[in-house]
């Protein structure tokens, strides 16, 4: 009995405290009004929710429903009266009151952490009114259309695409092809949103983080963006090169997880390649930041790079590259692992790195395995430089070539004389 009473008190105290948090935010936000629903009111709303849970447990669902309906009636009546008095027909406070009632119910259900988290999150959301309005003003109707298109290619098409090899050589896996389309589209969209929120600085961070997933996707997305926003050439070039820089330690980590001996063979050359491209990325980033005193941020005519036609175009390009890779691989002796590595590096380095690491674990010479992975990395580096050369604006293509081609040549020399 004592435990039951203690649990009831805890539930009501958590509900009251949670309601008070929300009510404090509402009271501060509406301090200039003559009628304010504040700490006391929202505390009572949350306690009402907990009381509804108690009544429902004691007298059944009908009693709980009666309590909920009574609360809804109170809320509607309060809304009508206060809106007529103040001339403000917004429903934010009333919606917050309804959520506060739910928080009280959650507290009664024995979930104090959830109840407190909901209250703090609700208060933070209510407090973020002005920043949210400022952020939404940054976007246009075209941006919303592009976001909906991204939802279509992600949520509708991807789950329906068959996840199995089809066609000659099993080269066409619709699910994997469309997954790359989604990935490239996401990189482009994230870069665009980062640019809207953070300005030029957001693109460098997007490139760096995007390299953890796919440096090729960053190269494609940023190259396309560079043609639409030529003023951003230095920072886009820095983002592309930074993404490629991340690829090198990513390969090393993958090798180390599966077979440390392979990683030890790769660590020296990977460090050199990462240093070369990292220095180039820093150079272009500093150049992007360099402006004479008094210069304003250059005006940029932002164009959302995410369109359905662009996604379909990349899907066709990626499928063609995969098909050519499979075709060449089918014509090469399986024993020629370095040739297979070079072919695999056309569109991916992760698969060949992991498969080679497994072969080393099964007895393959680690030095040979390192050469297989290295040639894939070198080919992939040159491929990204080539993609930028075909897709990027002239200034970006030159910067990317200057950053990636020397690294590719150095890697090739390491491979040839190892």
Secondary structure, 3 states (H helix, E strand, C coil): CHHHHHHHHHHHHHHHHHHHHHHHHHHHHCCCCCCCCCHHHHHHHHHHHHHHHHHHHHHCHHHHHHHHHHHHHHHHHHHHHHHHHHCCCCCHHHHHHHHHHHHHHHHHCCCHHHHHHHHHHHHHHHHCHHHHHHHHHCCCHHHHHHHHHHHHHHHHHHHHCCCCEECHHHCEEHHHHHHHHHHHHHHHHHHHHHHHHHCCHHHHHHHHHHCCCCHHHHHHHHHHHHHHCHHHHHHHHHHHHHHHHHHHHHHHHHHHHHCHHHHHHHHHHHHHHHHHHHHHHHHHHHHHHCCCCCCCCCCCCCCCCCCHHHHHHHHHHHHHHHHHHHHHHHCCCCCCHHHHHHHHCCCCCHHHHHHHHHHHHCCCCHHHHHHHHHHHHHHHHHHHHHHHHHHCCHHHHHHHHHHHHHHHHHHHHHHHHC
